[in-house]
Amino acid sequence: MKERNLKNIEVTVNGKEYNVSLEPRMLLSDALRDELGLTGTHVGCEHGICGACTVIMNGRPVRSCLVFGVQADKADIQTVEGLADPGGTLHPLQEAFWEKHGLQCGFCTPGMLMSACHFLEENPDPTREEIREGISGNLCRCTGYQNIVDAVELAAERINKEKKCKSEASALVPAEGK
């Protein structure tokens, strides 16, 4: 029997640190699903075309089916499981997808959510055309995209309103020492 050539990596996924031994050829998508039990990342085409496997690695969206797990050594990764807060409160994007029926079969949804999340961080007040461009790297065979665009637009509005409320509330708090 051939001995396996495992490489040890340290990775932070959704704020939790992991030490894991991987075969150098194992894809990040497989490492997340099979080694860490994070099955929210879906594997569709395995060629980087569909976007279902999109995760955020070191602040940038990546197709986890195109990255070897060992390339994630020392990386900070966010998967769809990390969008909701630890108490279970959904991220505004998840709420908006639910409310606006932005998913049907749900297969593209994890990658779509991760791409949209990064997109809204880069462009917090997008036009509908910008939203379409922002999600254009993710394929959906069910929805026709209209409800997804509606959901991202609603999430942007809610995130911006929340930021405005937080900044207004902090302006009401007196500075220390005054």
Number of C-alpha atoms within 10 A of each C-alpha: 3 4 5 9 10 14 13 13 17 16 21 18 20 15 11 11 13 13 13 17 16 20 15 15 12 15 21 24 26 21 21 20 16 11 14 13 10 18 17 19 26 25 23 16 12 17 12 19 15 21 31 31 33 32 28 23 18 14 13 14 21 20 22 29 26 16 16 19 25 24 13 19 16 15 18 18 22 22 22 25 15 18 20 15 10 9 6 8 11 14 17 21 27 21 17 22 21 15 14 16 15 25 21 14 10 15 20 24 27 23 32 30 25 28 24 25 24 17 20 21 12 11 15 16 15 17 12 14 9 14 21 16 11 21 21 15 17 20 20 21 11 13 15 12 17 13 19 27 23 19 25 30 20 19 23 24 16 15 18 15 12 13 12 12 12 11 11 11 10 11 10 8 8 8 8 5 4 4
